[in-house]
Amino acid sequence: MIPSQDVFKFSFNDEKISKINTQITKRTVLADLARLFDPLGLLGPVIVIDLHRRHMHASHRALIAISRQQYWILGVGHAARQVISRCIICFRAKPRSINQLMGNMPPERVNVSRPFYHCGVDFCGPTHYNVRAVHIEVVGDLSSQSFLFALKRFVGRRGLCHIIFCDNATNFVGARNDLAELKKVFNSIRIQSRIHTYCLEEGIIWKNIPPRSPHFGGLWEAAVKSAKTLLVRHLGEASLTYEQLLTVVIQIEAILNSRPLTPLSSDPNDFEALTPGHFLIGSPLTAIAEPDVTDCEMSSLNKFRQIQQIQQHFWKRWSQEYFHLMQQRVKWKTKSNNLKNDTLVLIKEENSPPMRWKLGRVVETFKGSDGKVRVANIKTKAGTYQRAIHNLCPLPIDEPDYKEKQTNCNIPEYTKKILKIQEF
């Protein structure tokens, strides 16, 4: 029988003390009994572990409600949270990846260089690192020969590059035959050897970003997104010939190279917005042509100095108006402890449920210029993979060295050992 009220009332009389009426709740009585029979808090966490296992890994609130049907456990909320956070099955059902402070800007993006001296390439066109200039090429098929021809056309029109960053097309999903073929083209050792041989002959350094880490190439991924948006909105479902497609693609390239790099000003006395086109031809590619002034009297030396002055003016504006915008961290603003070797992790896969993610162990870590680990090699039963830490979910087996949500659980240390060795 359940009492209708959660209150005990009593009163007493004493000759020396006046009559007193008081009341006390059942919870207070049960809490006092719990302190009497389990003053060290040893039984509570063990009971919570058993209830968690027997009730199909219940959630935090459900576990508290279930425990109070039979027991009154001191600090049951903290104990339940601690048990759930250390449960491997619960973690695998809802894994938590780790983050690290956003890395420093690479030197290729902050040092002054001519357009396309440093660039990143996607199978949609190269993007210049400093001024975000875009170059788009149309290829006839997905073969390595077509890619090399496109690379040679790019080099012939824009000049030799010093460094080319590439993602090796590992972000493509082989749901369609053409995407699977494209992935095979970039991952083939023979094809990679041909590309690297050509780059070595031309003095170009070819660098690959970590697999399945598009945020390492966010600069050119953003350009690809913008190009695709314009292409889809303009064409819709139209079918074009090669010449028509080439014309549309070059027009999109001109539009992208005329985008402002800095916020627009409403003051008519300010300079026009700085664009990648200023560093390519001296003005936006979509700007109206200026009048011809070649007949004006000016010595060749003065013309040369004027050109140099205009070029230096653009770079000065770039450093004053655009450079400080690249120094802002829009996310990943907090520091975390580095991921260490021998840590058991789950490897995140975008197209599979968490319970099917591969389990592996960290065998090697790579630190950036600031000493923070953002890439690691993971050994699994299927082989060794290189992944960014954003795709890794460390298992809560040992006390983690990375930053995670901490709970102020008032459980003695010897009770925590019971939690640690308990198998779920």
LOFI-256464 format. One record per atom (N, C-alpha, C): residue in one letter; x negated, y negated, z negated. Coordinates in steps of 0.001 Angstrom, whole numbers, plus 500000, padded with zeros to 6 digits. Atoms other than C-alpha are relative to their C-alpha. Layout:
BEGIN
AXYZ ...
END
This chain:
BEGIN
M499147501188500000 M500000500000500000 M499115498768500000 I500807501206499886 I498598496624501014 I500624498886499178 P499427501081500811 P499053493796498491 P500452498857500885 S499478501117499215 S501098490876499741 S499148498752499849 Q500830501169500222 Q498652488364498287 Q498572500433499712 D501414499716500208 D494857488215498218 D499504499279498756 V500349500765501195 V494819486713494706 V500373500804498759 F499720499441501316 F494530488135491200 F500191498826499036 K499754501048500983 K496033485942488494 K499931500602498591 F500043499534501382 F495326486284484805 F499898498784499092 S500083501062501007 S495439484227481630 S499645500625498655 F500322499498501339 F494223484566478045 F500120498848499021 N499878500957501090 N494675482823474698 N498916500267498971 D500994499872501053 D492091482203472073 D500265498903498981 E499744500979501038 E492349480451468738 E499102498779500141 K500942501112499890 K489247478362469399 K500049499311501367 I499953500551498653 I489908477851473129 I501450499853500399 S498615500216499588 S493066476429474517 S500386501006501072 K499488499037499033 K495229478516476807 K499489499670501400 I500592500205498674 I493588478990480255 I500701500904500989 N499469499243498867 N495253480105483479 N499018499895501160 T500966500016498884 T492896481076486303 T500375501080500990 Q499750499005498977 Q492846483164489468 Q498699500305500737 I501200499575499280 I490267485062491499 I500440500883501159 T499619499245498802 T490415486595494974 T499395501397499954 K500527498632499912 K489903490265495803 K498620500006500649 R501295500049499341 R486994489280498049 R498884499692499008 T501008500312501025 T485175487798495071 T499691501237499165 V500205498779500789 V485707491020493109 V499186501020500781 L500730499047499184 L484526493175495992 L498548499572500206 A501362500488499836 A481490490955496526 A499174500251498744 D500713499724501247 D480565491289492853 D499685501481499862 L500257498567500055 L480939495067493091 L498870500387500956 A501067499704499041 A478715495126496181 A498644499607499445 R501275500415500609 R476031493161494340 R499605500935498868 L500286499114501120 L476348495573491428 L499451501342500469 F500384498660499562 F476033498847493375 F498934499996501099 D501025500068498943 D473761497651496247 D499308498648499936 P500600501341500180 P471736494728494906 P498921499685501022 L501089500249499058 L468895495183497445 L500477499944501455 G499481500070498640 G471140495335500505 G499478501089500904 L500534498903499198 L469843498730501661 L501079500741500789 L498974499180499376 L473124500428502502 L500762499264501098 G499196500764499047 G474833497629504390 G499566500147501446 P500424499871498600 P472715497626507578 P500137501420500536 V499876498615499553 V472720501440507720 V501453500329500324 I498571499788499733 I476525501479507483 I500404499320501300 V499671500736498771 V476764498846510244 V499482500747501226 I500555499223498881 I474483500942512487 I500889501199500309 D499156498823499797 D476639504016511961 D501352499617500606 L498721500450499447 L479875502106512628 L499847499548501447 H500247500454498630 H478362500554515737 H499897501175500962 R500151498821499150 R477470503970517131 R501314500749500147 R498781499206499964 R480747505672516221 R501158499305500709 H498916500748499372 H482930502902517664 H499554499425501346 M500336500303498601 M481432502844521171 M499310498648500174 H500803501224499905 H479012499972520556 H500904498765500035 A499033501099500082 A481690497523519471 A499287498657499942 S500563501346499997 S481147493781519757 S499830499478498574 H500341500567501298 H480123491486516928 H501238499842499117 R498800500240500806 R483594490440515733 R500743501304499708 A499330498724500226 A485062493903516228 A499266500826498951 L500785499238500974 L482220495440514218 L500231499485498586 I499718500565501321 I482857493058511324 I501375500447499515 A498644499599500393 A486582493848511343 A500056501477499632 I500001498568500287 I485946497607511436 I499333500288498657 S500716499753501256 S483451497467508571 S500835499603498790 R499223500473501148 R485864495537506329 R501231500843499738 Q498909499087500279 Q488486498218506675 Q499627501020498933 Q500442498987500958 Q486378500548504494 Q498994499466498987 Y501089500469500854 Y483514498528503000 Y500046498483499896 W500268501442500095 W482571495101501787 W498483499832499953 I501447500070499841 I479045494438503027 I499573498536499924 L500526501354500125 L477125491366501989 L499245499619501281 G500672500454498782 G475998489353505019 G500285500883501197 V499681499067498918 V477848491653507416 V499888499325501369 G500100500690498712 G477919488989510141 G498586499999500543 H501399499996499571 H474148488661510253 H499522501417500291 A500419498615499772 A473669492421509957 A500552500527501323 A499412499553498729 A476079493077512853 A499293499362501189 R500701500680498897 R474359490494515023 R498609500597500212 Q501327499410499902 Q470972492014514236 Q500055501390500624 V499874498645499463 V472140495544515008 V500291499960501494 I499638500084498581 I473719494554518335 I498833499493500836 S501120500546499234 S470681492544519398 S498874501013500181 R501045498981499898 R468417495583518785 R500488501288500654 C499450498801499380 C470713498118520420 C499596500050501470 I500493499889498627 I469130499338523670 I501151500140500990 I498874499812499094 I472441500430525202 I500740498679500217 C499344501303499860 C474073497059524486 C499137499038500809 F500887500886499256 F471018495274525847 F500009500332501481 R500002499610498592 R471015497292529070 R501321499641500679 A498720500396499421 A474706496543529567 A500073498504500253 K500015501452499834 K474067492807529163 K498583499498499736 P501401500368500232 P470324492164529591 P499792498494500051 R500373501415500038 R468691488813528948 R498596499848500571 S501313500261499425 S465866487619531142 S499301498897499214 I500784501005500706 I463121485316529915 I499642498872500948 N500387501176499222 N462165481844531092 N498721499422499431 Q501223500661500403 Q459025479784530914 Q500071498549500444 L500061501409499620 L458267476086531086 L499651499870501477 M500276500190498577 M458356474896534688 M498545499605500203 G501429500211499784 G454829474934536056 G499657498617500508 N500485501283499493 N452731471939536976 N500086499970501526 M499942500153498555 M452954470559540479 M498683500464500618 P501248499531499381 P450438472350542750 P499268498860500693 P500766501090499363 P447614470216544206 P500436499734501436 E499596500195498604 E448950470791547729 E501152499011500144 R498844500885499914 R452019468704546876 R499704498588499535 V500287501326500559 V450332465752545186 V498816499321500671 N501140500602499322 N447181465214547261 N500415499474501373 V499686500611498708 V447339462956550300 V499393500839501125 S500465499223498848 S447081464929553549 S500942499728501160 R499153500221498827 R448411464730557085 R501167500985499985 P498844499096499969 P451811466290557809 P499635501397500486 F500148498580499689 F451843470100557919 F498573500509499784 Y501319499484500362 Y448278470376556575 Y500161501132498987 H499573498917500886 H449823472429553748 H501485500218500259 C498592499760499679 C453125474109554542 C500416501379499512 G499411498717500328 G455438476948553607 G500864500451501163 V499296499479498835 V457005479222556212 V501059501003499561 D498917499044500115 D460305481039556223 D500358500395501429 F499621499655498633 F461805482881559203 F501102499052500452 C499110501059499538 C463551479583559901 C499192498752500306 G500828501137499653 G460594477212560290 G499139499536498847 P500892500503501046 P457663475657558383 P500509498692499397 T499677501232500712 T458088472877555827 T498723499450499389 H501204500616500541 H455375470391554891 H500163499759498512 Y499936500070501455 Y454528470280551201 Y500133498578499495 N500042501340500587 N453841466570550630 N501258499198500294 V498933500914499589 V456485464710552610 V501257500738500433 R498811499190499732 R458983467574553127 R500424499920501466 A499695499974498574 A458757467357556915 A500333501426500425 V499491498703499570 V460495470216558746 V499680500205501472 H500218499591498613 H459555472063561921 H500726501323500210 I499175498818499747 I461981474613563383 I499682500538501386 E500256499319498731 E461197477136566126 E501094501042500242 V499047498974499596 V463588479397568042 V499220501178500562 V500686498798499529 V462393482987568582 V500993500888500737 G499150499146499188 G463705485501571076 G500441501270499315 D499647498780500717 D463660488542568789 D499282499996498653 L500558499897501343 L462466489753565385 L498673500740499984 S501270499293499922 S459153491222566536 S498875499129499464 S501173500737500474 S455740490282565197 S499417499129501096 Q500514500790498886 Q454772489062568661 Q500736498666500089 S499230501243499958 S457602486511568602 S499609499075498857 F500407500832501129 F456555485332565155 F498642499349500265 L501316500567499692 L452941484871566272 L500103498926501075 F499813501027498973 F454071482988569389 F500569498722499390 A499422501171500663 A456203480696567205 A498953499291499148 L501053500604500817 L453248480152564853 L498997499250500867 K500936500682499094 K450975479284567785 K500617498728500577 R499344501219499518 R453532476823569187 R500004498926498917 F500003500956501110 F453796475213565765 F498622499377499817 V501366500512500167 V450011474907565439 V499622499093501162 G500327500827498847 G449724473531568986 G500670498641499966 R499272501268500029 R452287470790568325 R499735499199498736 R500171500704501274 R451576469957564670 R498570500010499488 G501375499923500468 G447887470807564320 G499780501195499091 L500348498861500853 L446053473501562385 L500328499711498539 C499694500105501425 C447187474124558823 C498796500467499182 H501033499521500920 H444902474603555873 H500517501188499196 I499388498928500785 I447270476775553783 I501435500185500476 I498613499659499698 I450503478553554728 I500500500941498916 F499365499169501022 F452730479941551970 F501172500736500632 C498943499176499410 C455102482778552848 C500572500920498928 D499353499108500974 D457612484923550958 D500093501433500484 N500038498632499469 N457108488043553140 N501383500585500243 A498635499569499682 A460876488201553753 A500528501074499057 T499496498997500942 T461411490344550646 T501335499598499399 N498705500412500520 N464492488293549787 N501145500470500890 F498947499508499127 F466372489795552723 F500510501349499498 V499367498740500371 V468785492619551967 V500314500754501280 G499821499238498779 G468876495399554531 G501404500512500184 A498618499584499784 A472660495461554722 A500326500059501481 R499816499978498561 R472446494782558450 R498706500461500642 N501173499436499337 N470088496359560936 N498974498930500340 D500950501032499615 D468599493058562082 D499212499492498799 L500726500431501200 L467744491996558514 L499038501079499526 A500907498919500377 A466278495415557779 A498779500017500913 E501122500046499067 E464160495113560916 E499080498829499692 L500813501159500354 L463024491637559899 L499157500271498770 K500762499643501202 K462007492933556479 K498864500946500350 K501033499060499595 K460093495758558149 K498861499279500723 V501016500754499263 V458291493255560399 V499023499346499044 F500882500740500906 F456966491223557477 F499257500904499035 N500629499116500977 N456149494171555209 N499073501030500625 S500873499049499338 S454331496258557816 S498537499591499831 I501426500297500196 I450607496514557058 I499348499609501321 R500589500307498694 R449754496474560755 R500353498583500437 I499573501339499589 I451779493322561405 I499373498943499102 Q500661500945500898 Q450439491580558315 Q498531499846500364 S501401500069499599 S446931492446559508 S499827499107501228 R500082500853498810 R447603490793562884 R500167498527499637 I499785501393500413 I448947487645561212 I498783499471499252 H501163500443500776 H446017487478558770 H498780499837500905 T501125500126499072 T443530488058561603 T500078498691500775 Y499831501264499276 Y444964485158563577 Y499703498810499090 C500247501105500931 C444894482906560484 C498509499869499692 L501437500063500258 L441281483843559792 L499250499400501180 E500656500555498813 E440290483042563361 E500195498492500103 E499709501430499927 E441940479629563082 E499633499262498720 G500380500640501261 G440650478952559549 G501183499661499114 I498797500241500793 I444140479122557982 I500039500994498841 I499863499145501186 I444610480466554432 I501457500411499878 W498640499462500094 W447678482733554204 W500245500489498583 K499697499633501377 K449231483011550734 K501443500471499901 N498666499468500219 N452227485057549605 N500473499646498595 I499412500224501317 I454549484060546784 I500460501340499435 P499562498717500566 P455703486782544339 P501290500494500652 P498778499465499389 P458351489114545792 P501239499682499159 R498702500262500618 R462007488360545025 R499946498809499049 S500115501210500822 S461080484949543629 S500173498780500891 P499822501126499079 P462632482360545946 P499739498642499373 H500256501297500617 H462187479604543349 H498542499588500133 F501386500379499726 F458432479761544051 F499897499289501351 G499960500686498711 G459317478600547569 G501237499146500129 G498782500802499987 G462171476311546623 G499953498840500969 L500114501148499101 L460802473502548814 L500527500347501381 W499530499663498660 W461316475294552113 W501340500724499967 E498675499398500092 E464329477256550870 E501085498931500042 A499035501097499937 A466120473936550366 A500143499475501428 A499933500438498605 A465200472917553917 A500774500999500861 V499260498970499263 V466530476235555259 V501501499858499736 K498592500167500347 K469814475677553400 K500605498802500724 S499495501187499314 S470196472180554848 S500152500250501493 A499926499712498567 A469434473412558370 A501181500917500314 K498878499087499772 K471940476256558100 K501333499280499843 T498755500738500192 T474606473885556782 T500350499178501232 L499754500795498797 L474228471534559765 L500333500893501187 L499779499112498865 L474088474448562196 L501414500601499970 V498679499389500112 V477262476104560877 V501097498970500228 R498963501022499848 R479237472865560691 R500099499490501432 H499984500521498630 H478248471796564193 H500462501047501005 L499706498973499006 L478552475108566024 L501250500801499682 G498876499139500327 G481166477054564117 G499778501402500535 E500106498669499399 E481718480244566113 E499636499927501489 A500343500164498582 A480444478905569457 A498831500900500385 S501097499202499439 S478162481045571657 S499192499113500933 L500868500897499244 L475179479198573126 L498958500788500767 T501149499466499289 T472495479899575671 T498731499628499242 Y501268500288500676 Y468834479772574701 Y499688498505500038 E500307501427499877 E468407476206576015 E500929499169499126 Q499074500739500843 Q471551475003574253 Q499645500137498521 L500389499789501393 L470489476572570962 L498722499245499664 L501250500714500235 L466992475113571306 L500251498504499851 T499684501431500084 T468454471655571892 T500644499659498664 V499321500262501280 V470726471869568857 V499015500105498839 V500962499805501092 V467905473157566643 V499044498814499899 I500917501145500031 I465573470320567630 I500717498752499497 Q499248501127500533 Q468316467784566950 Q500168500112498488 I499919499796501446 I468809469313563499 I498658499690499341 E501329500316500530 E465051469084562948 E499806498499499877 A500129501458500054 A465181465366563780 A500832499409498867 I499156500507501085 I468048464817561343 I499359500273498646 L500637499660501272 L466243466641558545 L498758499155499745 N501197500827500159 N463080464641559175 N500334498522499878 S499565501388500210 S465129461436558900 S500714499831498670 R499376500093501319 R466454462201555417 R499154499119499084 P500790500820500937 P465433459702552714 P499344500853498923 L500713499299501072 L462837460945550258 L500301499418498633 T499752500702501251 T463803458399547603 T501450499529499963 P498629500524500080 P467139457072546314 P500163498722500816 L499728501166499169 L468715454504548609 L500294498791499124 S499786501255500710 S468844450879547521 S501118499210500675 S498933500844499472 S471824448542547925 S499547498573500247 D500541501347499788 D469568445470548085 D499549499871501456 P500409500135498599 P469263444243551716 P498566499536500184 N501383500474499895 N465831442778550952 N498971501098499787 D500937498895500206 D464300446160550091 D499608500627501324 F500427499259498818 F462377448295552552 F501036501085500314 E499154498860499669 E464242450979554453 E499465501238499283 A500368498808500762 A464226454371552772 A498865500751500687 L501132499228499481 L461034456369553177 L500469501398500383 T499582498697499478 T461566459515555286 T498785500774500492 P501111499254499393 P459368462364556581 P499627499478501380 G500297500534498674 G459673460732560008 G498994498868499977 H500989501076500093 H457610457767558800 H498579500544500066 F501343499410499987 F454639460105558369 F499729500762501295 L500177499293498727 L455243461824561727 L499825499031501158 I500056500937498865 I455933458962564158 I500041498544499562 G499984501377500481 G456063455867561944 G501378499464499699 S498628500432500266 S459879455653561633 S500894501227500000 P499083498860499914 P462924457916561215 P500226500429501445 L499842499505498643 L463426460122564237 L501340499623500600 T498685500407499510 T467047458986564500 T500146498488500085 A499934501461499982 A466170455255564360 A500065499482501433 I499923500660498692 I466876452880567231 I498597499588500428 A501336500318499484 A463854452321569456 A499700498514499849 E500441501381500159 E461882449155568760 E499596499415501356 P500419500615498724 P461121446641571552 P498522500198500275 D501380499791499579 D457897447033573525 D499183498745499730 V500860501139500344 V455115444779572195 V498573500252500475 T501351499697499530 T452180446215574129 T499351498835500715 D500560501153499278 D451769442966576111 D499583498871499083 C500412501039500939 C451211440910572984 C498482499979499887 E501448500138500072 E447703439534572692 E499509500453498621 M500598499487501233 M445785441538570105 M498827500877500405 S501180499222499676 S442316442994570164 S500202501457499601 S499893498571500298 S441834446788570072 S499687500282498543 L500352499797501396 L440200446520566662 L501163499627499085 N498861500407500820 N443166444623565249 N501139501009500098 K498964498984499847 K445541447215566710 K499688501226499139 F500392498846500791 F443566449996565082 F500197499733498514 R499834500332501408 R443534448207561748 R501470499907499613 Q498571500085500293 Q447245447531561984 Q500610501389499843 I499509498626500119 I447934451212562581 I499565500619498682 Q500496499481501272 Q445729452128559639 Q500744499378498823 Q499289500674501079 Q447475449541557492 Q501410500562499828 I498648499427500075 I450917450930558362 I499956501383499366 Q500113498656500561 Q449784454463557579 Q499723499952498504 Q500311500129501421 Q448291453436554247 Q501189499424499221 H498813500546500659 H451437451442553488 H501008501099499709 F499077498887500219 F453555454574553920 F499551500868498838 W500498499161501088 W451318456605551590 W500068499272498659 K499874500758501243 K451345453798549041 K501434500031499496 R498597499900500385 R455117453771549066 R500335501414499535 W499773498606500397 W455102457579548835 W499554500223498564 S500530499799501348 S452941457467545698 S500775499201498960 Q499294500842500960 Q454984454671544098 Q501476500359499865 E498567499791500012 E458538455664545041 E500399501468499899 Y499601498604499918 Y458535459430545584 Y499208500905499067 F500873499109500775 F455616460881543630 F500538500227498600 H499521499829501379 H457130460228540203 H501264500851499928 L498807499151500000 L460339462014541241 L499633501474499940 M500427498600500020 M458389465255541701 M499500500428498628 Q500523499654501320 Q457065465069538136 Q501093500336498994 Q498897499735500918 Q460522465449536570 Q500357501486500020 R499563498615500131 R461507468885535272 R501510500011499775 V498546499987500093 V465192469440535925 V500503501233499259 K499629498815500758 K465250472883534250 K498717500653499493 W501142499314500611 W463005475263532293 W499094498973499302 K500701501104500650 K461991472428529969 K499323500401498686 T500557499577501283 T460978474468526899 T498917501048500212 K501104499042499926 K457809476446526304 K500409501300499309 S499784498682500599 S457910480165525533 S498664500710499886 N501211499207500132 N455277482597524353 N499829500902501219 N500297499224498799 N453581484535527127 N500427501455499864 L499726498571499931 L454745487974528160 L498677500758499942 K501256499277500208 K452105490527527104 K500052501378500648 N500106498661499416 N450869493817528490 N500673501037499093 D499374498858500673 D452559497117527542 D501416499717499515 T498614500293500356 T455940495402527104 T500941500758500921 L498995499307499201 L458874497535528253 L501034498991500489 V499094500981499408 V461106495575530622 V500945500685500976 L499108499640498904 L464068495968532941 L499737499054501159 I500243500807498807 I463506494749536510 I501344499647500607 K498709500457499513 K466443492661537658 K500135500245501502 E499673499786498602 E468029493669540958 E501331499305500278 E498826500823499745 E470534491289542502 E501197500803500486 N498911499287499354 N472594493940544273 N500296501348499356 S499686498775500724 S472906496644541619 S500403499641498575 P499575500294501377 P474582496810538171 P498834500128499034 P501130499972500954 P472359496266535115 P499621501388499524 M500328498666500506 M472610499896533999 M499144500793500979 R500824499326498998 R470827500904537220 R498676499288500267 W501273500689499819 W467961498454536923 W498849500897499554 K501160499152500282 K464537500074536892 K499347499591498682 L500724500209501248 L462683500467533620 L498510500125500269 G501440499978499762 G458984499671533640 G499228499398498849 R500897500530501028 R455999498589531591 R499051498999500637 V500900501031499504 V453925495441532046 V498562500513499920 V501385499537499964 V450403496417533146 V499022498862500269 E500888501128499716 E449021493030534225 E500828498726500076 T499341501300499964 T449959489378533802 T499101498990500698 F500733501031499268 F448963486303535808 F500371498639499411 K499793501309500605 K448531482910534173 K499833498897501033 G500116501162499148 G449032479576535874 G498906499068499528 S501040500967500372 S446833476504535639 S500174499489498582 D499749500456501360 D448482475637532313 D499903501125498977 G500157498879500915 G447803479081530813 G501271500760499703 K498732499336500215 K451442480205530964 K500192501125501020 V499757498842499137 V452388483613532376 V501357499840500666 R498750500075499246 R455012483446535128 R500145501146500986 V499964498863499082 V454167486541537193 V499325501174499306 A500562498799500630 A453454490119536096 A500154501186500935 N499905498722499296 N452797493546537574 N500679501009499078 I499204499070500783 I455285496172536402 I499818501405500576 K500167498614499573 K454583499913536556 K501258500778499665 T498817499161500161 T457596502170537083 T499691501393500539 K500206498654499473 K458044505812538022 K499973500020501517 A500004500084498538 A458527504677541647 A498805499233500543 G501154500764499539 G455352502589541767 G499829498729499192 T500301501255500674 T453956499216540724 T500566498848500810 Y499373501146499351 Y455843496014541492 Y499486498720499362 Q500339501338500495 Q454958492354541177 Q501269499166499984 R498779500772500154 R457767490177539849 R499736498760499158 A499996501172500874 A458303486740538368 A500715500352498701 I499441499657501302 I459234486740534685 I501496499732499949 H498557500250499989 H462701485385535550 H500771501238500441 N499370498755499588 N463417488830537014 N499721501133499033 L500353498988500991 L462260490675533873 L500802499791498726 C499227500031501240 C464285491539530778 C499319500899498973 P500697499163500994 P462076492733527865 P500984500686499057 L499138499237500903 L463688495454525771 L499728499614498548 P500179500403501407 P464262494591522081 P499582501171499128 I500488498849500781 I462225497508520761 I499123499527498854 D500877500553501029 D459473495676518914 D500334498526499832 E499836501430500167 E459323492168517581 E499426499316501235 P500464500558498740 P459089490197520862 P499080498820499782 D500898501138500019 D456331487713521580 D500531498857500850 Y499387501045499212 Y458500485795524002 Y501088499337499174 K498987500761500735 K461106483234522934 K501369500614500246 E498636499493499879 E464543484682522252 E500806499394498861 K499125500535501035 K467479483790520109 K499728500694498672 Q500344499456501307 Q466493484226516520 Q501221499947499071 T498913499960500964 T468930485176513767 T499423499989498600 N500444500104501387 N468507484234510120 N500717501045499155 C499334498889500699 C469504487623508778 C499331500205498641 N500532499836501351 N469091487944505023 N499914501478499649 I500180498576500244 I468015491589505165 I498550500214499585 P501385499770500443 P464931492788503263 P499177500644501094 E500912499492498982 E461871493812505248 E500088501515500114 Y499942498546499929 Y462161497498504297 Y501310500456500645 T498761499674499293 T465762497441505565 T499826499788501489 K500263500222498579 K464553495992508865 K499257501177500605 K500692498820499492 K462276499017509181 K501005501112500303 I498948499009499730 I465359501229508938 I500677499676501331 L499379500429498737 L466929499183511758 L499090500308501167 K500950499839498899 K463775499514513811 K499857501449500431 I500233498601499651 I463397503279513633 I501306500715500350 Q498730499348499692 Q467095503996514014 Q500151500153501520 E499811499754498574 E467804505559517436 E501465499786500347 F498638500290499553 F470836504358519367 F500338500982501109 
END
